[in-house]
Amino acid sequence: MSVTDTIVQRPSAPIVSWPRESPFAPELQTLGASAPQHTYGAASMQVYADGQVAYNTHASADGFLAYVNQFEQTSFRVKDLQVQWWQYDPPYDDWQNNYGCDSVEVFYHAGHGGNDAGTGNYSAPLGAAWDNVTFLNSSQMAIGDQRLRYLFLATCDGCMVFAPNNPMRTWNVCNRGFRMLFGATGLINDDPNYGTNFWNHWNSGVSFSQAWQDSLLDANSNQQPASTAVGSSAADAQNRLFNERFFTNATASRDWYWWRWVGNAPAAANARIVSRMPAAIKFARVAPRAASRATVLASMKRLRFEAPSILPDGPFESLRVTSGNTRFAVIPGGAAVEWAPATLTRSNLTEAQVLNAAKSAIGDIQGLSVVAVLPALHAGGPVNGGPGGQEPETFEHIAIYRQVVAGLPVLTPGAGEVRVHVAASGQVRRILDTRLEIGELRDSGPFAIEAPAPATGTVRAKALTATQDVLAALRQEASRFSGGTDGSSTLIPDSIEFGYALRGTDLVPIARATVEIGKGQYKMREVVEADLIR
């Protein structure tokens, strides 16, 4: 059976829905409760006791809570100086039956993080000293003996998977009852949208771990999202890891751990970036991105998903159409379609085979350029070290494309990108598509290239056409990321690329680069942009 055969579906009885539902198991929901139900809590830091800084962690945590607050009140929310060790310390992590990481079933922590390869311990700087302690350490914690079941770490190194570390080595020491943990292996961007994008993807019908993976890849395809789950057997842990999509307050056996992640060590992949100065600088207009009947039907046609015979009137921005394992869903700025769940079969596909399968599934790849081909892997084993474990194994590949306009890629996260999941069989099982509808190319953009000048009549905007000018502009933008009073910030020269930033309905030509902030093992990445015409 060909790839095309597997992706052309004719659902006979599709289910059309507009789900924006509570993520807690229906039988445990407490809609209308007058007080918090010990379900959700969050901590984030942008200033730290050790003098470091971050810039977008509050937005990351607030975005996560904003969705669930539609259904239930938050038990606690702490920021900066309010984030102290006692909230993680076993005697106090359920303080007054309401405060601390173990006082809630779902806890979201956003900030700096690090991992000690020698001990396997995870640690993170905190906002203020408590009992002279300014860092948490996983080996000193005991989580899940009260309430915690799901731990989200929007930090670096929260779920390390490469030897000598793995999630079992790091987290079994302190696990007393949690079911799942979501993090990253290696450094991540300080991105404001992790929490919001997690729920955007979850509403498309995917599992918790897939939604977490999608949200981190939205920010940067060089990131390595990782998740782990526990269970009574390999099959139980795998099922929880790949399929669980509703929170529950039940504990799970800790006999087995299983984990999944994207990308090889030490980094997911070096993106095929456009690192040369463009010969000509153009602007472009794009169509508004609101979901409508027309845009949804166009996405279904482009992704070869046969539209249902009856497509009711909106709201189209939260539309989902399901028929068996096949599912189409609208996501912000685009659509996702899935034809089959992930299967844990070893993949031996070459990059060329992956790209051929992706090309067949997309159909017309004109205007797209390959950014990366990432392996998706899994591993796991029993806590007692007995038989039945799995060494790291690739089970699928993710081909990532960027939309190219006038020779330059669209660089804004969540726009102008196509991600294609190719199973070990060579069949495409899933596509995420946020391509833009490109209008006219122009010599001017949302601001005037030629402006009036009182004395001379007109003055033209400056165009950055020399490498030293681009570097100077990026360093100027990077200067606002100081790293704090006791940290550092460094512009990474190899990260510089040229492309377009989406601003409203305009594509503006820019140079983009990564800035690394922090000190020691507590690093984080920031992104800076400099307009090529200013």
Steps between C-alpha positions, in 0.01 A plus 500: 500500500641839404528805720237673290265206549531527876431871522199531272209434734126494440339511844150358470364637825723782624446657840514879483569671833632823650680373809631744754459260787638461847816285497404332827328163480124570463407299809739713708412844370379757752327753278346782692700434816522804725858430611813353339500122490876443542533439127726769348794705622793678337831669577712715274807717542643786300722621785698260718673497834834433331468807275397328177205607289249368248251694292201291392443240769206680662317504166577130450342403832212748470415358157481151646268611780284722281351200322421290808366804687200481269398190694659524843670747730874493556609383846818709503708713263842630610756717320856619555568565870194294594662183360696344788640161597230419756251457215709200384627379839315181612388627844341810348416424135130468595503797741158584646354239266526754218854629428796317349572272209339196666182683600364474144459222248644701207799730558668724241850637575664747259854632540863396481596138555803274487612142544809347660637224278693358794203450731208522258336761726285778355540841658360847445570845643217651705371852545602559861687329781315290755700344784808614302398281205471666157492190275268203488652154457297202382684261734368694801138501382219248556217569257174319442453375857231766545345601166742567214436280195621713206814716511575750220853642493527785248872515570822367356606144590172403668478156338846387397515183290861462385754285685597504777165658584143394440168598660501194726843585642400861565142473615439161658698615805229753587193351330239392754200495267521719192383353170670717237771764466550740209826681432791521259835336454748786460448873463173665400393844384351740752171500309177661627267262316578152635198489730256646247624286212485185712123540533460606138650169390322298769169630370582348161450159662855387577642359823669707769850392392434575133357844584809578710729389219310713250510808722880489538557435130277796421758727664807346335565180306843469667339438839469152649166455678486196727230333712491200731230284657490220756305177510470145627652357182662617180163494326331695780767772504503522120123528483502782755787678327356490149126504563405670826315826432287559810635574845409271787579509870590130516855388565676261264742217564865605489630159395573617146596829334466581132604819323482661156688791346600662173854539372842346536762612753634756550249702295197404297648608167675792346227667304572570136505873558533777243815668625576714196395862459211521251586658167175695492275597789125469448192519719190287457134518595314199640132429538341526846531170689158467664340161448193505277301252296708588194838461671396175674376345174820613327711338774304175474557494125870580531549232766292246305239465769159458346262757640181373664186538293364738763729751663298708745567866557793570736658576727766380259800595717432198725363258241584131517379232257554137603436170325659197665872564540486779243474853638510849355529799734542873466798638692594869530610616158451165332386140527612156614397165358578156643431171325650255749640497854871462567626142502816389680665321209871552435560726202791452264390763251762721342455875483436470126221247560344725764504800267357298212212386721443854626504638147242244387276593792527875456457479126611841381818599687556808289583786729626272778855435614621221730612626840577169673416133514474407868488152651228430758625244751388301803664293773419361841538222747418354841613680813664182633726476194352170390434380143262658255651846471541685173811687395441824304318416179363718221134427432420785259647805330380859478577685178479875559454750218489878498310707251733698271407839358727682253783266594469547878328276757228609740663495845216592737408200719157360426483645148606378157602153617409142409590205726454149362514192724622193309461159667753216482292346222567801280138611527410852602283495811469871589548851357494844662464781248518875574580623149408858420301626205752728333382811317706758316874554534582864560795733532344656809331354804292612799728801541615755244832435326512861397385747765457879482786713627438870575826626353582265211157382393540126565727256680533129428507230763833328558549157348737259674711364216831429674576220743646735758183712494282194558720385788491846655121514476458153651741583783302815569181293522679244716619766745162496679571140604756576767500161666438675833729638765680168537474341158603548141352534154664392176388544140560170318649595158425160342131550573456803272254448218309716256130477429160653566321593819121493489364826638127527468435448129852589386817299456794720599859402404717443805817347636438268795740356757515320832630650822606270783448631852577361844803358671647158576253225424203739508482621142205612292457634148344826389422598140578841350396652167634798306309651208709506183338833414483742795 
